[in-house]
């Protein structure tokens, strides 16, 4: 009998072997895996609007003291610290999330202040983490405000050697202002970015009237406000998406026509969110090459630090509006943006409405402030006992000295 046969016989003779149904075991295991991805990786929490990796990056920076008023620190140092203590899923996933948090064309309000090459709207990749430096953006300080005052719960990290926050005690409605994108197992989320001032106005109106309707909320929160600008079409669809949590809107590039020396030019100054500028220019060039769109003589990218500027020069006596409409039809100058507002509510994935998000944030802020004041009261009472003891001693200092 060879060694493998003997080993197989010894294993099969063990009495503690438990027989299981394969299909049932597959169902349980896949469900467990799916929930792990949903809760631990892909979806944001409705309270702070952060996915676990984003939360761990900010908390890791806080623990390293890389605040907005501090000096920059190598991105590789921050990534290494976050991976070693909180997020053992590889440095690339952490750095990619950090890069997005620093991009002003990805985040409406970037949470990371990046120094170096953090990519571009053309789709250029960021420099390696050993070359770039980071610190918290000023607005990110509001997400960790009062975290040391027992305002939120902490849990063990993956190996029990450290503690990490379940959520951050954010003073900002981050889920709405920066949105979220994530793909989990069997579900996905896509929440558009919004203007901070409008969202705050919406929260104030909700506080004054808990029964406020979506239509009334939209008098304050006009709609998504994307970092790359553009125009929004389909307000009826938007209202439906805000009510149900699911829908779509049309995003259109912002452009104008310039007349000069008998010739027309189309100037594009803003493009739809998540459209790469280089891909857009390539697509327009391909449309011209294939003669899908005729009448274009030159295509230039004159973008600079001052802003975006794509110039499309046209032939004489060509109707610029017709050309522009064709470009909207055949290129990414006009795209559909799907809205699917899925977030973790009490650690469970749920499709949420605009009002539900505001309600959850308001309730969370009340909870955080109550815990903060309880902590401050406890410290004040402890200080009070010390002061009373000192005053008692001062009344009879001679006896105390003797």
Secondary structure as UniProt FT lines:
FT   HELIX           3..12
FT   TURN            15..16
FT   HELIX           22..37
FT   HELIX           38..42
FT   TURN            46..48
FT   HELIX           52..64
FT   TURN            68..69
FT   STRAND          73..74
FT   HELIX           75..85
FT   HELIX           91..102
FT   TURN            104..106
FT   STRAND          112..115
FT   TURN            121..122
FT   TURN            129..131
FT   STRAND          133..136
FT   HELIX           138..142
FT   TURN            145..150
FT   STRAND          154..156
FT   TURN            158..159
FT   STRAND          163..165
FT   HELIX           174..177
FT   STRAND          180..183
FT   STRAND          188..191
FT   HELIX           196..208
FT   TURN            210..211
FT   HELIX           214..217
FT   TURN            218..220
FT   TURN            227..228
FT   STRAND          231..233
FT   HELIX           235..244
FT   STRAND          246..252
FT   STRAND          254..260
FT   TURN            261..262
FT   STRAND          263..270
FT   TURN            273..274
FT   HELIX           277..289
FT   TURN            290..291
FT   STRAND          296..301
FT   TURN            305..306
FT   STRAND          310..314
FT   TURN            316..317
FT   HELIX           320..330
FT   TURN            332..333
FT   STRAND          334..340
FT   STRAND          342..345
FT   TURN            346..347
FT   STRAND          348..351
FT   HELIX           354..395
FT   HELIX           397..401
//
